[in-house]
């Protein structure tokens, strides 16, 4: 089905190959996991399989690629797309329309299918993937996870024989990941060949036939999922592979600091047009803590933190620092947010420039320390847009750390990060805790919550449903939300 013979690839102007001497055969109907640290070559492998390397990403390719008798380097994208369907890590990069139903139909229209067949396939995709409520919506009003579902549906409607998925769970909540798991089970029953580049492994336990570990562009080992599950923590740090069984991940011993200052929300309301997006009667948060903001995709988490930061202006109520009402413009000046779609906030020509952007007199020593902490010192002269998704995420986090604002918000900061870099991020955010600083983290990452956070709030339909400290009792509440929620 898929055969790679002695493949090497180097991006133009890269200082080393992204893939080196790759030999791999994937049989029809196999589900193969590509795993390893951020930047190890997983995404480049997916680009090779879907024909984007070297046609869309310039570079030098050596070796032979065969995908069901086709050579992606010599056949048209139109022909290859009949066989291979791809879901990218950032779904926005593959959208062509602004309407969800039109987006699902777009590929079928390009293949010249009859209108009645297109309609049939769109409705089947919506039904099989349980996204009927997302039809006929504006794509740009969807949450990140909802966009990922639409991207997947647009490929599912084409019914390709091979699915290539790049971090498909990175923007999904735990409920949506279980839905993705069901979809992959459906594809396996249909005899589809599936290749995933992924850091999360817990939802793949009974799906993956073998895992391919990449290090610096080379295949170094193959594992079964049971072998991955048996990795000790040091091996996870070395390889970047996340735990297979989340229930085994334990809560470290820590004690939240006593309250120094408080940020309170009183009678906050926010609407998008006529749709109520946020309704908070009262909530209070302390400095010197990391607060995890959890909930389903589209529950109102981003609206909540955007209102706290002053990005969105609340129409009613007030937000106070201690007893002082602080208007949105002032809150905006003392806040910094790392967005979920990190490409939207990378502006400069080098990693170093990006991290110090907006700081009048940057300290070279502090910059050096942060670059080392985030494991991006070797990338300081690289253009941010040439980095992998996980590397870009770490650059944005480094910029947030360097700016030293009073309110810091991180929207899915560990999306696309391997285990090692997730733990580094948890440690770095822990160092940011201060009696003068508030930290909020929107996250679906169970391991990260346990590693870094002191408090958890659950948002449901724009309402603060639950708020608890992450002690042993709080852990039970989190596990109920994460593993038993419907």
N, C-alpha and C positions, 0 to 999 in steps of 0.2 A: 504493500500500500504506500508506504513512505520509506525512502532510502536515501541516506546521506552518506557520501563517500569522500573521506579526506577533506572535509569542508573547513576552509579558513576564510575569515572576513575581517577587514579593517575599514572602519569609517574614515572618510577623507579627513585629513589633518589630525587623526587620532594618533597618540604616541605609542599605542600597542594594539594588537588584534583584539577584537571582541569575541571572536571564535577561532579556535586553533585545532586543526586536525580532528574534526568531529566525524566519527563513524557511528551511524545509528540506523537501525531498521525497526520500523513500527508496523506491526501486523494489522490487518483489517479487523476492526472491532475492539482493538485495544484501547485502554484508557491509560495514558502515560503522563506522569507528573514531572515537570521540569522544576527543580528546586535548587536553592543555594542563596548566598548572600545577594543583596542589592548590587547590581552592576556586574554580576558574574557571567552574563550572556544570555539569560533566559528570554528577555524581550527580543534580542537579536535573533534568537532561534525562531520565535514566532513570526518575526518579519521575514525570515528566510522561507518559511513554510507557506506564507500567504502572498509571496511575490513582491513584497515591498522592499526587500533587499535583493539586488542593488538599485532597482528602478526608481524608488522614491527616496531612499536613503543612500546617497552616493558613497561609494567605497570600492575596494578591491576584493573580489570574490574568487576563490580557487576551489576546485573540487566539483563533484557532480551531485545534482539534486534530482530525484525522481519522485513525483507524487501522482500515484495512480497512472503512470505512463506519461505524465506531463513534466516538462522541465520549466519551472516557474521563471527562469531567467530568459527563456526564449518564447514562451507562449504569451498570449494577451491576457490581461487581467480579466477580461470578459470571460474567456474560456476557463481560466483557473477558478473564478468565482462560482462556477457551476459545480465544482468539486469541493472547494475549501471555503468555509465561512469563518469569519473572525469577529470576536468581540474584544475590543481594546480596553485597556485599563481605564482610560478616560473616555467615556462614551460620547462626549461632545465632539470628539475628533472624527466621528463617523456619521454624524447627522447631516442630512441634506435638506430637510424641510423643518417647519416650525410646528407642524401638527403631528400628533403621535400616530394616528391611523395612517396618514400619508407616509410617514417614515417607515412603518412596518411594510407598507405596500411598495415602497420605492424600488427595492431590488427586483421584485417580481415584474414591475413595470419595465425596468431596464432590460430584463430578459425577454420582453415581448410576450408575456403570457396574456391570454384573453381576460377581459375585465371580470367575467364571472368566476374564473379560476383564481384571480387575484383576491377577489372578495372572499372566496371560500378559504383561501390560505390565511388571510388576515384574521378571520374569525376563529379559525382553528388554532392559530398561534396564540390569540388572546385567551381562548378557552383552556388550552393545554398549559399555558403559563400562568393562568389565573390573574390576568391583568385587564379584565373587561372594564373595570372602573377607570383605567388609564386611557381608554380610547377617546378620540376626539378632544384631546387636551392640548394646551400650548406646551410644547416641550420645555420652554424656558421657565415655566412655572412649576416644574417638577423638582423633587428633591434629587440628590445625587444617586441614591439607590433606585428611584423610580426611572431615572434616565437609563441606568444600566439595564433595567428590565426591558425597556423599549428597544435598546440596542440589541439585546439578545433576541427579542421577538422578530426584529427585522431580518436576522440571519435564519432563525428557525423557519420563517415563512418560505425561505428559498429551498429548504430541505436538502442541504449539502450532505455529502457522504463523510466529510471530515470537518470537525469543529476544532478551531484553534482559539484558545481562550487565554488572554493575558490578564492575570489578577482579577478574575471575574467577581470575586467576593469583596474586593477592597472597599467598595462604597456601600455595602449592604449591611442592614441590621441583622441581628441573630435570627429573626423570624424569616427575613428574605433569604438568608443563607440556607435555611432549611428548605425553602421553596426551590432554590437553585439546586440543592442536593437532589430533590425529587425530579427536577428536570433532567439532570445528568443521569439519574437512574432510568428515566424514560428513554433517553438517547442510547444508553447501553442496551436496553431491551430491543431497541430498533436496529441494533447492530452497527451503530455509528462509531467511527474512530475519533477519539477525543485526545487532544494534546493541551495540557494546562500548564502555564507558568504561574506558580502560586506560592505564597508564603503560608497562608492558613492551610492547615491539614486536617483539622478535626472533622470537617464535613465530608472528607474524601476517604475515610477509613475503609469502607467496604466498596469503593468505586474504582480506586486506582489499582491497576495490575502490576505496575512497577514504577519506581521513582528514580529519576536520573539526576544525580548530583553534579552540578557544574561549579567549577572554581576557576576564576580568571579565564573564562572562555573555553575550558577544556572539560570533557566528561571524565570524572575521577572515580565514580562508583555508581552501581545500581543497587537499590534496596527494595525490599517489600515494605508495605505499610507497617507490618508488625515490627520490623527492624527499626523503622523510624520511631515508632512508639516507644521502643526500648532505649532510645538515646538518653544518656545522662545529661544533666544541664550543661556541663562543660562541652560536650559534643554539640549541643544545640548552639552554644555560643560560637563554636568554631565553624559550623556549617550554616548557621542562620535559620535552621529549620524549626518551625513552631511546634508546640506540643500536639500530638494526635488526640490525646484524651484530656480535655480541658478540666475535668473534674479532679484530676491529679494535681493541678496547679494550685499551690497553697498561698494563704494570706501571710505576708511577712509581719513580724512584730513591729508595731509602731503606735505612737500615741499622738493624736492631733494636739497641736499647741492651743493653749487657752486663747480666747478671743481678745484681740488687741483693738481692732476697728471693725466696723460693720458696714456692709452695703445692703440697703433694704429697698425692696420694690413694694409700692403701695398703690393698689387699685389700677394696675397697668392694663391697658387695652390697646391692641393693634389689629387693624384689618387690612386685607388686600381687597380693595373695592368693597364689596358687600360681604366677603367671606371673613369670618372671625378667625384670626390666626393666633392670637395670644390673649389670655384672660387670667391675670394673676392678681388675686386679692391682696395677698401679703406673702413676702418671702424675705429672709434675711441670711446673709452669708458673711463669714469671717475672713480676715486676712490670715496669712500663714497656713493656708490649706489649699489643696488641689481638689476642685469640685468636678466630678464627672457628670456630664449631662447626657442621659441615655433616653431612648425611646425609639419608636418605629421610624422608618423613613417617612418624612412628611408630617411628623407629629408636632413640629413647631420649635425644634431645638435651635436651628439657625436663626429663626425669628427672635427667640429668647435672647441669645447672646448678642445679636445685632442691635437689639433694643438696649440692652445693658451698656453696650459700647457707644451708643449714640449714632450708629450708622442708620438705624431706623428711628424715627422720631415718634415717641408714644404720644397719642392724641389726648389721653387722659392719665391721671395719676402722677406719681412722682417717684424718682429714684434718688435716694439719699446716701451720701457718705457720712457715716455717723448720723448727726442730726441735721446736716445741711443738704437741702435740695440742690442737685446738680443738673443743670440743663443739658440737653443732648450735645450741643456744640462743645461744652466744656468736657463732657465725658469722652467725646471723640478725641480731644487733644491729649488725654491721659491714657488712651487705650491703644492696644495693638492686637490685630487679629491675623492669625495664619489661616488662610482660607482652605477649604477642602480641595478646590481645583487650583492647585498651587501655581499652574502656568499663568494665571491671571495676575500674579503679583511678582513676577520676575521681569525686571525691566532693564538691567544693565548688561554690560558685555563680559563681565567676569564674576565669579563667585565672591571674590574678595570685595568688589565694589557693591555687590548686592547686599552683603551682610552689613556694611557700614552706611548704606543709603539712608539719608535723612538725619544722620548724626553729625553735628557741626565739627566737633573735634574728637574724632575717634582715637581710642588708645590702641596702639599697635600691639602691645602686650596682651591686652584683653582680647583683641581680635585673634591673636595667635592661639590663646588658650581655648577660645570657643571653637575655632576651626578644628583644633585637635580633639576636643571633647565630642564633636559631631562627626569625627572621622572624615572630614572633607579638606584637611590641610593640603593634601596632594592635588586637590582639584581647584585650588584658589585662583588659578589663572584660566581655567576653562570657562567657556560661555555656558551659562546656566541651562540654556535650551538644548545643549548637547548631552546633558546628563540623563541617567535613568530616572524613572519616577521616584524611587526611594531616595536617590541622591538629591533630587530637586526638593523633596520634602524636608530633608535635613538642612538644606541651605535656607529655606524659609524659616525653619525653627531657629536656626542660628541667628538670623536677622531679628527675630522677635526677642531673643535673649539679649542681643547686643543693645537694643534700643532702650531697655530698662524703664518701661512704662509702668504705671500704677495698676492698670487692669490689663491682664493678658488673657487672650482667648485663643484656643487652638481647636480648629475644626478638623477632626480626624487626623491628628498629627502622626499617627503610626500607620496610616493607610499606605500600603506598598512597602512597608519596612519588614525586614527579616527579624528573627528573634534577637540577634545580637544588637542590632541598631534600635529595636524597640526597647530593649533593656537600657541602652545608652540614653535614649530619649527620656525614659522614666527617671533615670538618675539625674539627668540634667534639669528636668522640670522640678525634681525634688530640691535641687540646689537653688532654684528660683524662689522657693517659698520664703516669705519675709513678713514681719509684722506690719509692713507698709504696702503689701501687694496682694491683690485678688487674682486668682487663677481659675479659669473655667476651661474645661476640655470636653468638647463634644466627641464621643467615641462609641464605637461598637466593639472595641477590642477588649475582650474579657481579661486576657493576660495583662494588658497594660493597666486596666483599672485596678487589678489586685497589686500590681507592682508599684503604682505611682499615686493613686488617689486616696484621699482621706474621707471624702463625703460623696454621696451619690444622690442626684435628683432625677426623677422620672417625669418626663413630660408626655402627656397624651392629649391629642386634639387641642393643643395650645394651653392646656391646664396643667399646673404643677400637681401631679398625682401623688408623689412620694418624695420624701427627703430624709435621708438617714446617714449616720456616720458609718464608715466601713470598718466596724469591729466584727467580732464573731457573729453577733446577732444580725448585723447589717449584711454580712456575707451570705447568710441564709436567705435574706430578702433578695439580694442580687442574684443568687443561684435560682431562686424561684422565677424571677423575671427572665433570666437568660435561658434556662433549660426547660422551664415548665410553662412559659407564657404561650398563649394562643393568639 
